[in-house]
Amino acid sequence: MDLSFSELKDLVFNASLGSNLPAGTGEDLSLAVTFLESRSLPGCKEFLSSIRCKRHLTIPPQSENSSLVFNNARAIFEGVSAIDLLVSEVCESVILKNCDSQILMLGLASNYRGTSFCFYKNNEMYAGISDDELILRNQNFKCTKDIEICLTQGMSGTPLTKCTRMALNKNTFEALIELASKMLVPESELSRERGAGAGNIDND
């Protein structure tokens, strides 16, 4: 399935709402996934995998020197919070242990235009985001699930090429459509009274 930037963004946003995620998180994820897919990285696949991740109570991060450490970090929950805290300069770095989607974390960081990030594994930088560009120094970054993210002034390297349209395989597209359909409600007087559609009175 061939999709434009806007079409994919809307589809992922609706799939997020259909998965009972808050609208703000859905907006973050839709931008993150589109950023990744436009650079030929499997953002949709990682999103679907994270959605299926077991949900549990979020445990506050532990302070370790100048870092905040998130254990058993899920990108769509702890990951979103970690990036927010880092950008707020509450800490010098965030460490996500046993992170379920390192690729999705790259996308989430890209939402902060004008901010540069460096991603580390075992004290070795493997990726960076600067000026809406993604640089990968090591494509094989799944060797460990523990990552550290820091703010930086930028990094050198050749950014990944951006495409204007994104191709999703049939299974991925259908899985997103199925999730998005869950946000719909049957048409009825009760659903309109509760805010669905234009309501019972439309003065537009």
Beta strands, then each sheet from edge to edge (+ up, - down):
strand 1: 2-4
strand 2: 62-64
strand 3: 67-70
strand 4: 93-96
strand 5: 116-121
strand 6: 124-130
strand 7: 133-136
strand 8: 147-152
strand 9: 165-167
sheet 1: 1+ 9-
sheet 2: 2+ 3- 4- 8+ 5- 6+ 7-
end
